Amino acid sequence: MKNNTKVTILGLGYIGLPTAALIAKNQTYVLGVDINPEVVDTVNKGEIHIIEPDLDEYVKSAVRNGFLRASTKPKSSDVYLVVVPTPFKGNYEPDITFVESATKAIIPLLKEGDLYIIESTSPVGTTEKMMELIYSHRSELKDKIYLAYCPERVLPGNVMYELENNDRVIGGVNEESTQKAIDFYKQFVHSNLHATNARTAEMCKLTENSSRDVQIAFANELSLICDKAGINVWELIELANKHPRVNILQPGAGVGGHCIAVDPYFIVSDYPEESKIIAQARAINNYKSEWCAEKIQNARLEFELKHGRKPIIACMGLAFKPDIDDLRESPAKYIAQRVMQSENNAQILFVEPNIEEHTVFKLTNYDKAYEKADIVACLVAHKEFKDLPKKEDKILLDFCGIYK
Ligand code: SAJ
């Protein structure tokens, strides 16, 4: 990139801030824009508001060296990256209003030769929609600016490494735009950049996560079948995976996070007639959490009938996946809430080794909870739980393969 290239990143979240810091590390002037003034103030102090290994060092040095600044307002740049959230509405319809408002904010600033890229996970056709929006306000820019879509595929907890080293799929609204975007990413992405068109790039992101959701649904469905068949599903999957071309994923307490549990709906809502397996996989993964809550409920009732007293129940894990501290959209948290509703709190011990405290759940150390509990519901396969001894006097409900 020419060293006087100015880049504006719209959205300083889990992807936007790491991306801004990485580009700034390559001596490029980056303006990070966020609608939240607290985020802007935090970044301008060289600090961070999200938890991601190594990110603090990147942001601190980029701000100190003057290559990264944050603001609530965009300024004229040469490259604009839209990295804002794309949630779904109550009826599972994708919500691209953040992408639209970020685009509207920069329309007055655009000039001939600028590059506009969307990174946010978006329904197919969004980049073309934003192109029409831009041209409807600035017709003189038609075919004079470059527009592309480039999804990210980084894993939370490994973002700084994966941003630089994961292959990227780059889809322009035309070939010149694709090439312009490739030339941009080449400056800070040291892996393969795969050229395609915008619609294919948009669908590629949705396909990656939908394929994973379907694979997890297959594992979860197996767990329901094996529970009825009296088969250890962990042993079954381990044996099936000995086949050279079989790779069955792991059953769990459901599918959480902002990605795998969300992105498939972007396909289903646009192609409801065609996306049968994708829709059904979502239903199975959502149902799995209900199923786990019911198993705990039944175990509680059986215990009470047998022992004439209420059991102490340990909910082991609240995060949305193993060994992280993120509880957003967590199936384990949902199940813990269901158990709490059906039981007075004194009988339930909540365990989450990756956070100190929680506003709703009073946390107990995992060792202590395991010792005291009559029923142990293993909801998240955190590494701390792997050493817990199997005790005959406890009812172990292993939903995530702690004891596999
Ligand atoms: N899960 C299972 N069984 C498994 C694997 C995962 O139940 O065998 C559950 C996890 O517990 C979690 C959920 O699925 O609740 C999602 O976990 P994940 O490991 O898929 O991780 P995410 O959502 O943090 O990251 C995914 C990744 N996408 C793929 O692996 C295809 C990541 O590369 C994407 O960048 C990210 O979504 C995203 O941002 O889209």
Boltz pocket constraint, residues with backbone or C-beta under 6 A from the ligand:
constraints:
  - pocket:
      binder: B
      contacts: [[A, 152], [A, 153], [A, 154], [A, 155], [A, 156], [A, 208], [A, 209], [A, 212], [A, 216], [A, 249], [A, 250], [A, 251], [A, 252], [A, 253], [A, 254], [A, 255], [A, 256], [A, 257], [A, 258], [A, 259], [A, 260], [A, 320], [A, 321], [A, 322]]
      max_distance: 6.0
